[in-house]
């Protein structure tokens, strides 16, 4: 499985960006896709995840109400729509796929667990005026 994240860039506070995670190499129906981020000098943080099978979603408290995760199974792609961006959202964002699925992500991704099946290369989001 290969993951290709894209869509990062420079945006002003209050602005929006949409990240994409294109996945190839496997049938995604039984996977979940998650987004993690790592800011300079900070620990990696789980942001959101989605079940590719039924679309269930999960958000970390830090992004709830501002970020929306979605998927397009026909395109084997997951998205992260980020609105009302803040300077503290500045980070490299990584998309991750794991066959253990949605339940595994929700049980682990906000508890400092980072051992997942497949990681993409990361895309930089900078929120600054």
WOFENQUI-V581594 format. One record per residue. N is the residue number from 1. PSI is psi as a letter, one per 20 degrees, with the letter a starting at -180 (none if undefined). Layout:
BEGIN
n: {N & N}
psi: {PSI & PSI}
END
This chain:
BEGIN
n: {1 & 2 & 3 & 4 & 5 & 6 & 7 & 8 & 9 & 10 & 11 & 12 & 13 & 14 & 15 & 16 & 17 & 18 & 19 & 20 & 21 & 22 & 23 & 24 & 25 & 26 & 27 & 28 & 29 & 30 & 31 & 32 & 33 & 34 & 35 & 36 & 37 & 38 & 39 & 40 & 41 & 42 & 43 & 44 & 45 & 46 & 47 & 48 & 49 & 50 & 51 & 52 & 53 & 54 & 55 & 56 & 57 & 58 & 59 & 60 & 61 & 62 & 63 & 64 & 65 & 66 & 67 & 68 & 69 & 70 & 71 & 72 & 73 & 74 & 75 & 76 & 77 & 78 & 79 & 80 & 81 & 82 & 83 & 84 & 85 & 86 & 87 & 88 & 89 & 90 & 91 & 92 & 93 & 94 & 95 & 96 & 97 & 98 & 99 & 100 & 101 & 102 & 103 & 104 & 105 & 106 & 107 & 108 & 109 & 110 & 111 & 112 & 113 & 114 & 115 & 116 & 117 & 118 & 119 & 120 & 121 & 122 & 123 & 124 & 125 & 126 & 127 & 128 & 129}
psi: {p & p & p & o & q & r & i & r & a & p & q & q & p & i & a & q & q & p & q & q & o & p & p & q & i & r & p & i & h & j & r & q & p & q & p & r & q & o & q & p & j & r & q & q & p & p & g & q & r & p & p & i & g & j & j & q & q & q & q & q & h & i & i & p & i & h & q & p & q & r & q & n & h & h & j & l & p & q & q & o & p & o & r & l & q & q & h & i & i & p & r & p & p & p & q & q & q & p & i & i & a & g & h & g & g & h & i & h & h & j & k & j & p & j & n & r & g & p & q & a & i & q & p & p & p & p & o & q & none}
END
